[in-house]
Amino acid sequence: MPEVKFYYFHVKVAGEAIRMLLAYGSQEFEDIRLSDEEWAALKPTMPFGQLPVLEIDGKKYAQSIAISRYLGRKYGLAGKDIEEDFQIDQVMDFFGDLRTRAIALFHEEDEANKAKIQKEYEKNYYPVTLKKLNEIITENNGHLALGKLTWADFVFAGIYDCLRVLLKIPDIDEQFPNFKKLQKSVLSIPKVKAYCDKAPKADW
């Protein structure tokens, strides 16, 4: 078995899916949760100066979706051909657009502009996008693609707690119950649950 290290901060966000995928694949790994000070020292050694980073036998790999896709393929959580992989990727890109917008808004420093964008998103973007995402899950038997468990479900489950905070929709679980159900279905997988039960607690 390869020697694996995973570098990220003490949060779930873009890293939890990777931790859960490694657990699903029965891969032992060193879960390195960096402080800001530790990260500043390590940053120059990382491929793109960003986290998360997965290190396999001394070689470092970056970008959370690329890592998740790789692990999905490795552990039988990808499509059976390129067309099925295409279906997973398009949903992940759609979900990625939502996540990117929400994160950018969270980091907006102009409070007046932030409030304006939040209002616009709540009126015109979030309802349409979240409804479509909910429909996708319904059409795929409680999953994001192919009607079965794929690595995309791990990405969603890992970041959902953070997404709930970013979107600022208090009743999102009630409006779109499929979201929480999908997260729970991933977290209840025995190997994933075993990891979560012993992992350091992080709110999001």
N, C-alpha and C positions, 0 to 999 in steps of 0.2 A: 504494500500500500504506500502511495507517495506521502511525503512529508508536506503537510499543508498548513499554511498560516493565513489568517484573514485579518486584515487591518481596516478598522473603521472607528467611529466615535462611539460613545456610550449612549446610543440612540438606536431606534429601529430604522425608520425612514428608508434609505436606499440599501441598507445592509442586511436587514432581517431576512429577506427572501433568500439571500445567499447562505446565511447561517442555517436556515431551515432546509434548504436544498442539500447542503452538506450532511445534515443530520439524516435526512431522508435516504441519502445514498450510503449511510453507515460509514461516512468518512470522518475519521478522527481529525480534528484540526485545532490549532492554537487560536483562540478567539482573542485577538489583541484589540482592546478598546482604549483608544488614545485620548489623552487630555490635549487641550489646545497647545500646551507647551511641548509635549512630546511630539505632536504632529508637526509643529514648526521645525523641529530638528530633523524629522524624517522626510519632510516634503520634498527636498531636492533629490531624494533617492527613488522617488516613485515615478512611474512611466509618464504621467501627464501632470504631476504635481497635484493630484486629486485623490480623494477616497470615494468609494471603497477600492481596495486592492486585494486580490487573491494571489498568494504566493504558492507555487507548486514546485517542490524540489529546488528551491532557490530562485526560480524564475517568476517575476511579478507580472500580473495581468490586471488591467484596469477596465473601468466602465461597467456599471452595475447590470445593465441589460445584457451586454455581451457576456458577462460572467454567468448570469442566470440562464441565458440561452445555452451556453456551453454545458453547464451542469444539467440542464434539462435533457439535452441530447445524451449526455453520459449516463443518466439514470433512467432513461426510458420515458421521459416526460415531454417529448417533442412529437412532431408529426411523423407519419410513416413514409412521407415523401416530401418533395419541395413544395408541392401545392398545399399540403396540410401545414407545413411550416409557414407558408405565406399567410394562411388564415390566422395563425397565432400572432405572427408579426404585425399584421394590420391592426388587430385589436390592441396589441401592446403600444403601437404608435398612437392610436386613438386615445388610449388611456394616458400615454405619455404627454400628449398635448394638454390634457386636463391638469395633470400634475405640474407641468412646467408653468402654466399660467398661474396656478394657485401659489406655487413657490415664489414666482416673480412678484406677485402681489403682496405676499407676506413680507418680502424684503424691501418693498417700496418705502422710501424714507419720507416722502412728501405726504403728510397725513391727509391733507385735503384731496390730493389726487388719489390716494389710496382708498378713501371713502367713496369717491366718485366711481372708481373702477369696480369696487366691491358691489356697489348698487347696480351698475350696468351688468355685471356678471350674474348677480342674483335675479335680474329681470330677464335677460336674454340668452345667457350662455349656460349657466349651471342647469337650469330646468331641462333644456333640450339635451344637453350632453349626458346628464345623469339618467334621464329617462331612456335614452338610447342604450347606455351601459346596462341599465336594469333589464331592458329587452334582450340584449345579447346574452345575459346570464340566464334568463328564462328560456330562450331558444336553445341553449346549450346544456340543458339539464343541470343547472346550478353551477356551471363553469363558464369560463371566458371564451373557450374555443373548442371545437371538435366534439362537443358533447361529453367530454371526459376530463379527468385531471391532467393538466399540463403545467409546465413551468410558469406560465402566465398567471395561474391561480396563486402560486407562491408569491409572485411579485405583488399582486393585489393584496393578498392577506398580510404581507409584511409591512406594507405602507399604509394600510387602511386607517389605523389609529391616528397616524400623522395627517392623513387626508381629511379626516373628520375635523381636526383642529384648524387646518388651513382654510377649509371651505366656509366655516362659520355658519353651518346649517344645523341648529340644535336637534331637530327632529329627523335628521337624515336616515336614521335606522328605521323610523316609522314610515317615512315616505318611500324608502327603497329597501325593504327587508331582505332582498336578495343579497345585498352587499354584506351584511353581517353574517348571513347564513353561509356565504361563500368563505368568508374568513374563518368561521367556526369549523367548516368542513376540513380546511387545511390544518388548522391547529389541533384537530382531533385525531389526525393520523398518528398512530402510536409512536413512531420514531420522532416525529416532529413534537408531539406532546412531551415526550421524555426530555427533549432538548429544552423546550420552553419552561418546563417545571424546574429545571436546575440552572437555567441561564440567569445572569444578573438582570434585575428588573429595570425596565426602561419604559417610561410613559408613552413615548412616541418616537 
